[in-house]
Amino acid sequence: MAWIRRKADKTSLLPEIVLITIVSFLPFKEAVRTSILSKRWSKIWLSTKNIEFNELFFLNPPETDATKQLQRRTLFFDFITHFMDNYRGINTVDKFSLKVSNPESCADIIERCVAFATERGVKELRLDFSDPTWEENEDDDNDHHDALFQLPNHVYRHASLEALELYACGFAMPDMCNLVELKDVSFGWIEMSTNTVKTLLSTLGKLENLSMKKCWNLEHFDMRTQEVGLRRLVIDKCHFVISDYVDLRAPNLKFLKYSGKLGIFEVKALPEVVQEAQLDFTPMPKFEEYGDELCQLLLDLSGVRVLTVCSFLLQALPTGEEQMRMQHDMEVRHLLVNTDLDNQELFGFVLLLSSCVYLEKLTLDIGQGKIYDEHVKPYPFDFAKFCCDQYAIFECVKDNLKVVEINGSRASKNELRLCFYLIQVGCVLEKLIINLAKEEGNEMLEIERHERASLLFDVPKASKNLQIWIV
């Protein structure tokens, strides 16, 4: 503490405008804490340009005592009022975020907060009125929620707004199109039509980033009739009423995240532009043979440098015509796989690995798989024999793979077989990191897993530079 105070004393010699700039770069919660550093710092945080009012800073969601919750919620509103009454900033507010549930009970506070932000020329506005418990049911496809609050009308006149996030907050069309400077838009927990999305994409010419989470009543996401300028697109567990149909032409697209059911999925992106894709088809209720469709999707995204895939993809990929290796090589440098390394997933994993010839880093997140009982492997595949006999040595393992990290490892047979294989044939492998899963109250199981994983230290290494960590 003394060291911190000495540092604070030195920085206190700086001009106030510099201190305000420093505080504005801190998360709001940390900015508030600077008020205890010294007398001069006690009011600096009241000039921050990065403001975040989050009820979770005050409330404890598991708390069941209604009286305590009400008291803490009152403290939260008192804090907001105190901050706005004493705000000392004289320039533009860069970011303003408000997260509060049950907005109907505090409409006046919300209205004042939004007015406070827009009057100070806010550039990025975030309003989140979702209930924290909704996240617990995010995999429920029928868990739809109506907007709990409407975006105040005066916001549509704030034409200089550059970023807008609305969760459980409705908005008016075509008024939204007045916000011509918008570059980043996020929606969540609201009803959304395909025509609304099309209108926004065609009207907001500067829009670069679009994110939709748990939006519902979308007919589809068919944008093939217009070329969109998006650089970043997120579609996270949205509900499509007609079909799970995603089709777009986005030559500037750099990042794509999709979590939902798999139907028709076509993305026309430039290989030299697109950088990262995250594909999660875990919401699929049952297994279907989408091998050819997945191969085509991976072809569309062959230029990505970072790729995250799910267990469903590993199981479905071999059901297409390309059962040994895809016809095209992927440019992937970092492959992240959500998996259990279950026998059902292994053939798809091998198929994918054989196509990532430039791969430098492999990350496996164990325990994130979803195994489909109705899945039938296209033909028998003996992973143990494949690894022990070194049936094939992938180009990436021989020439490029430097780092392998396994998170949540259970030191299962398939995990160890894969590690044995990589250690023995990975000529340029530098790091193998095993982060063992923690089992609260079961220390013996953790010890057993560590003992099994420790067998890797005795495996002959193909790379003299390889270091193995078991954590």
Secondary structure, DSSP 8 states (H G I E B T S, - for coil): -HHHHHHHHHHTTS-HHHHHHHHHHS-HHHHHHGGGS-TTGGGGGGG-SEEEEEGGGT--TT---HHHHHHHHHHHHHHHHHHHHH----S---EEEEE-S-GGGGHHHHHHHHHHHHHTT-SEEEEE---GGGGGGTT-TT-----SEE--GGGGG-TT--EEEEESEE--TTGGGG-TT--EEEEESSB--HHHHHHHHHH-TT--EEEEES-B-B--EEEEEEE---SEEEEES--BSS--EEEEE-TT--EEEEES--SEEEEE--TTT--EEEEE-TT-SS----HHHHHHHHHHTTT-SEEEE-HHHHHHGGGSS-SSS-SS----SEEEEEE---HHHHHHHHHHHHH-TT--EEEEEET-----TT---SS---HHHHHHTT----HHHHHT--EEEEEEE---HHHHHHHHHHHHH-TT--EEEEEE---TT-HHHHHHHHHHHGGGGGS--S-TT-EEEE-
